[in-house]
Amino acid sequence: MDEGLEVLTGLWGGQPFNFSGKHYQIKEATFFPPQPPLQMPRIPIWVVGAWPYPKSMQRVVKYDGLLPARLNDKGAFEKVTPADLREMAAWITQKRQLSTPFDIVVEGETQATEREKNTALMQEWKEAGATWWIEASWTEPDLYKALKRIKDGPPEIS
């Protein structure tokens, strides 16, 4: 993952690029590299951070955002809570040396008919440090349900 991110950001630089790593070898190509992205220093990269694993979290602080994940002592994923996110946000604040903007992206599923419940949920995540909410369902895909949720609009926060 680390090498892949280095290659990606190197190629986005808009200049001829070489890379020699353990997993990837890239020799300068003879094509015209693309123009560098308008966003600087690069297109933002949000990285999954597996809390409380230091190697994963060290990767997060080198980039522009966190998609939080939590692993238990046996290495199995658990649901991330706002309390977990507060710990992660505090750790990132302490360790991150970049001065560029940083996002914390939380994903979940809300119901359009439960506006008050959604508002409370959004407020709880915002107070824990979240800057983005992504409406995501990881269950069996249902196109009609997804289209209805889009039509109903996003959850709101005051």
C-alpha angles and dihedrals in degrees: 000000000000093000092045090055091048090052092047095050091043092054091047088059091086094229132100106284136204127185134179117184141142093270105020133048117185123179121196109275127220095233127097108265116233121261112272115261118268091234113083140249080010143304104306115263119206111199129200108242117201106210127245095011110110097207092055093044092047087059090053095056091056092063143042109274151009130237098192123226129169128212123193126219091277093053095252121136119253131187113276113235130200087252089057090049092052089054092048093047091050091049091049092048089052097045106033114099099179119100095206121111117282128202131200110207121200123186131199144121129274133181118235091219092059100067097154092047090048092049091052090048093049091048091051092052092044091053089050090056106270116148098178136037119202116196102224135165117194094184127093107318116252112186095193093050091049093048091048091050090051091049091050090058133230127310111267133224129192 
